[in-house]
Amino acid sequence: MIINFSDDQDEVKVPEEAVKLLKRGLQAVAKLHKLPAKTEVSVSLVNDEVIHILNKDYRGIDRSTDVLSFALDEAEEPQEIGGPETHLLGDIIISAETAVRQGKEYGHGLNRELVYLGVHSLLHLLGYDHMKQDDKAVMREEEEKALRRIHLSQADLDRFADKRDPEHFSATVIDATSEKQTAKTEKDRKSKEKPSERMKAIKPKQDKSKEQKRGEGTMGRDDIKKTDKMIKKLYKKALKTRENAYVPFSKFKVGAAVLTKAGDIYTGCNVENSSFGLTVCAERVAMFTAAAAGVHPGEITMLLVAADTEDVTSPCGACRQVMAEFEIPAIVMANVHGDMRVVKLEELLPFSFKAEDFA
């Protein structure tokens, strides 16, 4: 399984050992469930403030939780034509500050708490739940199976109850500061903006026990806002295809993805040529790939383009004219840093030349 890990917070200094154990725990779940090698999951560590914003905006909960999960891989997933083979499972967001507190509260330290939250969330992405007692028992057993593989199960924890095991249960970290920094870094700003792509609000059940509240932030498969989820899907597909860009001259890689009314996704990357006029942009490659498969004007509902630019990536004039030809109503301009802007075709090309102009 491919794990894309990022530490997007400054409040807690997370030991390298904790990150290694977290990845080992996720891989243990992947092996137990025989996930394809191309399965991809993203794991991000954030602070309490960011996860609070996520909960308030998308779940209607005005407080922080320990973890959130966002499933991308569902039974009705759109078919992808072209582009690198990939299996996007979803995102896991963990509050490092809460993990520190809970690690101390449960007596096993930050390392084990991070691994537990990661394993717990990945199982949610695979369809497990703990809202009913029977389901909870099944999920707990699956958690223990994975944790036993890396010697971090409850039985392992009990065995080390009378002696410190610094490798597995260390709580030696720099704790969250009591006073928040007044000046926020650019990384914090971006991490707060990313949630706009993600979830649909739901109301939690009340009167949960302490154990039930742990890990409660994971959302069900039907709770993701479909439009935002599809943008996220297109974004990841575009970034993955961008890796295949042929750019020996400019070194400027671009990826694009289009979504059709039928639910299919076609991807493209830019392809340069020593005769520079023959170079083709990623947007046109994606649209032409769709056309070669039989997609007609009016059947593409969205196009996303992304590159390594400071601001969002803006399509060139030629690509805008092709977008007008295919009557694509929504264009998502993005960059590799996660910044996005959705615009209408008319905003990009207000006076386009159209087929009806021939009349």
C-alpha positions in Angstrom: 0.0 0.0 0.0 1.2 3.5 -0.8 1.1 5.9 2.2 1.3 9.6 1.6 2.2 11.1 5.0 2.5 14.7 5.9 2.9 16.5 9.3 1.0 19.8 8.9 1.3 21.1 12.5 3.9 22.7 14.7 2.5 22.1 18.1 3.9 18.6 18.7 7.3 17.3 17.8 6.4 13.8 16.7 9.2 11.2 17.0 10.4 9.5 13.8 9.8 6.2 15.6 6.1 7.1 16.0 5.7 7.8 12.2 7.5 4.5 11.4 5.2 2.6 13.7 2.1 4.4 12.3 3.1 3.3 8.8 3.8 -0.2 9.9 0.3 -0.4 11.5 -1.4 0.8 8.3 0.6 -1.8 6.3 -0.5 -4.5 8.7 -4.1 -3.7 8.0 -3.4 -3.7 4.3 -1.8 -7.1 4.4 -4.6 -8.6 6.5 -7.2 -7.4 4.1 -5.1 -8.2 1.0 -5.3 -4.7 -0.4 -3.9 -4.2 -3.9 -0.3 -2.9 -4.0 -1.5 0.3 -5.8 -3.9 1.1 -2.9 -3.2 4.7 -1.8 -4.1 6.4 1.4 -3.2 9.9 2.7 -2.4 10.5 6.3 -2.0 14.0 7.7 -1.2 15.2 11.2 -2.9 18.5 12.1 -3.5 20.5 15.3 -6.6 20.8 17.4 -7.7 24.0 15.7 -7.7 22.6 12.2 -9.6 19.4 13.1 -12.0 21.7 15.1 -12.7 23.6 11.9 -13.2 20.4 9.9 -15.7 19.1 12.5 -17.6 22.4 12.7 -17.8 22.9 8.9 -18.7 19.4 7.9 -20.1 17.5 10.9 -21.8 20.3 12.8 -19.7 19.6 15.9 -18.2 22.7 17.5 -15.1 21.0 19.0 -12.0 19.1 18.0 -11.8 15.3 17.8 -8.9 12.9 17.6 -9.3 11.7 14.1 -11.3 12.0 10.9 -11.5 9.8 7.8 -12.7 10.6 4.3 -13.5 7.7 2.0 -12.8 8.1 -1.7 -13.1 4.5 -2.8 -16.7 3.5 -3.0 -18.7 0.9 -4.9 -20.0 3.5 -7.4 -16.6 4.9 -8.1 -16.2 6.3 -11.6 -14.2 4.4 -14.2 -10.9 5.9 -15.0 -9.6 5.6 -18.6 -5.9 6.1 -19.1 -3.4 7.4 -16.7 -1.3 5.5 -14.1 -3.0 2.6 -12.3 -4.0 3.6 -8.8 -6.5 2.7 -6.1 -7.4 5.8 -4.1 -8.8 4.7 -0.7 -9.2 7.9 1.2 -7.7 10.4 3.7 -6.9 10.1 7.4 -6.6 13.2 9.5 -5.2 12.9 13.0 -4.9 15.6 15.6 -1.4 15.3 17.1 -2.3 17.4 20.1 -5.2 15.1 21.0 -3.1 12.1 20.4 -0.6 13.3 23.0 -3.3 13.9 25.6 -5.0 10.6 24.9 -1.7 8.7 24.9 -1.1 10.0 28.5 -4.7 9.4 29.5 -4.6 5.8 28.4 -1.1 5.3 29.7 0.6 4.1 26.6 2.1 7.2 25.1 2.0 9.1 21.8 3.5 6.3 19.7 1.0 3.7 20.4 -1.9 6.2 20.3 -1.0 7.4 16.8 -0.8 3.8 15.5 -4.1 3.0 17.1 -5.9 6.0 15.6 -4.4 5.2 12.2 -5.4 1.6 12.3 -8.9 2.5 13.6 -9.4 5.0 10.8 -8.1 2.8 8.0 -10.6 0.1 9.1 -13.3 2.7 8.8 -12.3 3.4 5.3 -12.6 -0.3 4.6 -16.2 -0.3 5.8 -15.9 -1.2 9.5 -17.9 0.6 12.2 -18.6 0.6 15.9 -22.0 2.3 16.3 -23.6 -1.1 17.2 -22.3 -3.4 19.8 -21.8 -6.4 17.5 -20.1 -4.2 14.9 -17.9 -2.7 17.6 -16.7 -6.1 18.7 -15.8 -7.1 15.1 -13.9 -3.9 14.6 -12.0 -4.2 17.8 -10.9 -7.7 16.9 -9.7 -6.4 13.5 -7.7 -3.7 15.3 -6.1 -6.2 17.6 -5.2 -8.4 14.6 -3.3 -5.6 13.0 -1.7 -4.4 16.2 -0.5 -7.9 17.1 1.5 -8.0 13.9 3.7 -5.1 15.1 3.6 -6.0 18.8 1.4 -3.1 19.8 -1.8 -4.9 20.7 -3.6 -4.6 24.1 -1.9 -7.8 25.1 1.5 -6.4 24.3 0.6 -3.2 26.2 -0.5 -5.3 29.3 2.8 -7.3 29.1 4.8 -4.1 29.3 2.6 -2.6 32.0 5.3 -2.9 34.7 8.2 -1.7 32.7 8.8 1.0 30.1 9.2 0.0 26.5 10.8 3.1 25.0 10.5 1.8 21.4 6.8 1.1 21.4 5.2 3.1 24.2 7.4 6.1 24.6 5.6 9.3 25.6 8.8 11.5 25.3 7.6 14.3 23.1 7.4 18.0 23.2 3.9 18.6 24.4 1.5 21.2 22.8 2.2 24.6 24.1 -0.5 26.2 26.3 -0.4 29.5 24.3 -1.1 29.4 20.6 1.3 31.2 18.3 0.0 34.6 17.3 1.6 34.5 13.9 0.4 31.5 11.8 2.7 30.0 9.3 1.9 29.6 5.6 1.7 25.9 6.2 -1.0 26.3 8.8 -3.0 28.6 6.4 -2.9 26.0 3.6 -3.9 23.2 5.9 -7.0 25.2 6.9 -7.9 25.8 3.3 -7.7 22.2 2.2 -10.8 21.0 4.2 -13.0 23.0 1.8 -12.7 20.0 -0.6 -13.9 17.4 1.8 -17.0 16.5 3.7 -20.7 16.8 4.3 -22.0 17.7 7.8 -23.6 15.0 9.9 -25.0 15.1 13.4 -23.4 12.8 16.0 -25.3 10.6 18.3 -25.4 11.8 21.9 -24.6 10.1 25.3 -21.5 8.3 24.1 -19.2 6.6 26.6 -15.6 7.7 26.8 -14.5 4.7 24.8 -17.0 5.3 22.1 -15.9 8.9 21.7 -12.3 7.8 21.0 -12.1 7.7 17.2 -15.6 9.0 16.7 -14.6 11.5 14.1 -14.7 9.0 11.2 -17.5 9.6 8.8 -19.7 7.1 6.9 -19.3 6.4 3.2 -22.5 8.2 2.4 -21.6 11.4 4.3 -19.2 12.9 1.9 -20.3 15.9 -0.2 -20.4 14.4 -3.7 -19.1 17.4 -5.6 -16.3 18.1 -3.3 -15.4 14.5 -3.2 -15.3 14.3 -7.0 -13.0 17.3 -7.1 -10.7 15.6 -4.7 -10.8 12.5 -6.9 -10.0 14.4 -10.0 -7.2 16.3 -8.2 -5.5 13.1 -7.1 -5.8 11.5 -10.6 -4.4 14.7 -12.2 -1.4 14.7 -9.9 -0.7 11.0 -10.5 -0.9 11.5 -14.3 1.3 14.6 -14.0 4.2 12.3 -13.0 4.2 10.9 -16.6 4.6 14.3 -18.3 7.2 14.4 -21.1 8.8 17.8 -20.5 12.5 17.6 -21.5 12.7 21.3 -22.4 10.6 23.2 -19.9 10.7 20.7 -17.0 7.2 22.1 -16.2 4.9 19.1 -15.5 1.1 19.5 -15.8 -1.6 17.0 -15.1 -5.3 17.2 -16.0 -8.5 15.1 -15.5 -12.0 15.4 -17.0 -15.2 13.9 -15.6 -18.1 12.9 -17.9 -21.8 12.7 -17.3 -21.5 8.9 -17.4 -19.1 9.2 -14.4 -15.9 8.3 -16.3 -12.6 10.0 -15.7 -10.0 10.7 -18.5 -6.6 12.0 -17.6 -3.8 13.7 -19.5 -0.3 15.2 -19.1 1.6 17.7 -21.2 3.8 16.3 -24.0 6.5 18.5 -25.4 8.2 18.3 -28.8 11.5 19.5 -30.2 9.4 21.3 -32.7 7.8 23.5 -30.0 4.6 24.2 -31.9 3.7 20.5 -31.7 3.7 20.5 -27.9 0.3 19.5 -26.4 -1.0 20.7 -23.1 -2.3 18.3 -20.4 -5.8 19.7 -20.7 -6.1 19.0 -24.4 -4.6 15.5 -23.9 -7.3 14.7 -21.4 -10.1 16.1 -23.6 -8.8 14.4 -26.7 -8.5 11.1 -24.9 -12.1 11.4 -23.9 -13.1 12.3 -27.5 -11.2 9.2 -28.8 -13.3 7.1 -26.4 -16.5 8.5 -27.9 -17.2 11.4 -25.6 -19.0 14.2 -27.4 -19.3 18.0 -26.7 -21.7 18.6 -23.8 -20.8 15.3 -22.1 -17.9 16.5 -20.0 -19.0 18.1 -16.7 -15.8 19.2 -15.2 -12.1 19.6 -16.0 -9.3 20.0 -13.4 -5.7 21.1 -14.2 -2.8 21.2 -11.7 0.9 22.1 -11.8 3.7 23.3 -9.5 2.8 27.0 -9.6 2.6 29.5 -6.8 -1.0 30.4 -7.6 -3.5 28.1 -9.1 -2.7 26.9 -12.7 -4.4 28.8 -15.4 -5.1 27.1 -18.8 -3.6 28.6 -21.9 -5.8 30.2 -24.6 -5.7 27.2 -26.9 -6.9 24.9 -24.2 -9.7 27.4 -23.2 -10.9 27.3 -26.8 -11.0 23.5 -26.8 -12.9 23.6 -23.5 -15.4 25.9 -25.2 -15.7 23.4 -28.1 -16.5 20.6 -25.6 -18.9 22.9 -23.6 -17.3 22.1 -20.3 -19.2 24.1 -17.6 -16.8 23.9 -14.7 -13.1 24.3 -14.6 -11.0 23.6 -11.5 -7.7 25.4 -11.5 -5.3 23.9 -8.9 -1.7 23.6 -8.0 0.3 20.8 -6.3 0.1 22.6 -2.9 -3.7 22.0 -2.7 -4.9 25.5 -3.7 -8.0 25.4 -5.9 -10.3 27.7 -7.6 -13.5 26.7 -9.5 -14.6 28.9 -12.3 -17.1 28.8 -15.1 -16.0 28.5 -18.7 -17.5 31.9 -19.5 -15.1 33.5 -17.0 -12.1 31.9 -18.7 -13.1 32.7 -22.3 -16.1 35.1 -22.4 -16.0 35.5 -26.2 -15.2 32.0 -27.5 -15.6 30.9 -31.1 -18.3 28.2 -31.1 -19.6 25.7 -33.6 -22.8 27.6 -34.1 -20.8 30.6 -35.4 -20.3 28.7 -38.6 -24.0 29.1 -39.3 
